Amino acid sequence: MQSGNGSTDAIGKLFHALYVAYYVHVATIGYLDLDQFRTAEVALHDGAAIWKETGNFDIPEGSRVAIECVLLLYDQQLADQPAHRFSSAADKLARFLTTPDISPIVTG
């Protein structure tokens, strides 16, 4: 994706990883340090909008770092957390997707 190539499937998987990592974070840490999730979400939305308009999934390097940080966190969560946390997070994400809300990430 760094080369500007991406697909709807890849973009969807990035959003899925972001939101599952967010829900696991909230379950284990609480509503602290959420800026990393907000920043990554904005970067993904921007990249998806560019992709929709131009066909290229292009995210500026600074924004890409935010996504990479959340993906590293997600990877660490996968190594450290029990499976039920991810099952619960996936259930919460599925419920969120039935709402008209734009983001599950708490603002504030």
N, C-alpha and C positions, 0 to 999 in steps of 0.2 A: 504494500500500500504506500510505502514511502516513495515509490516511483510514480505515484499518481494512479496506479491500477488498483481497482477494487471492484467489488460486486455487492449487490444488495445483501447477499448471504453473509459476506464478510463484515459489512457494516452492521447488520443485525446481530452478529455474534459479538462484535465489540460492544454494542449497547447492552446486550445480555450480560456480558462479563462485568461491565460497569455497574449495572443495577444489582446483580447478585452480590458483587463485592460490597456495594453500599449496604444492602440488607444484612449481610454477615457482619459488617463493621458495626452497624447499629445494634445488632444482637450481642456483640461481644464488647464493644467499647462505649456504645451509646451515641448520642447526637453531638459528638465532639469532632473537631477537625474535619468538617464536611467540605471545606473549600476545594480539596483535591478532587472530589467527586463532581462538584459543580463546574470546576474549570475543565475537567475532562469531558463532561457532558456538553458544554458549550462548544468545545473543539470538535466533538463528533457531529453535533448538529451543523456546525459551519461546514465541515467536510462533506456531510451528506447533501447539504444545499448546493455546494459547488459541484458535487458529482451529478446531482439532478440537472443542473444547468448546463454543465460542460461535458459530462461524461468522464471527467477525471476526478478521482478522489484525492484531493490535495489539501493537506493540513500544514500550515506553517510550522517550522521546526519548534518554536517555543510552545505551541499548542500540542505538538506531538509528544513533547516531554511529559505533559500532564497526563496524556493517555497512557504512555509507557509506565508512569509511576503507579497508576491504578492497576494496570495489568500485572505489574510486579507484586503489588499488594495482593491481588487476586490469587496469583501463583503461590504466594506465601500462605494465604488462607487455605488453599487447597491442601497444602502440606501439613498445616497445623490444626485445622478444625475438623470436628467429626462430621460425617456425612449428613446427619440430620439437620445441621445448620444450613447446608446447601439445599436440601429438600424444602425446608421451611422458607428459605429465601426465594426459591423458584416458585413456591406457592404464592408468596406475597407478590412477586412480580406478575404472575398470571392474574391475580385479582386486580392489580393496578391496571393491567392492560384492558380491563373491561370498563374502566372509568374514562370520563372525558378529560381527565387531568393530563397536563403536558409532561410532567416529571414527577417521579416518586420521591425525589430528593427534597428534604425539608429545607425551606428557605428561612433565612433569619440571621 
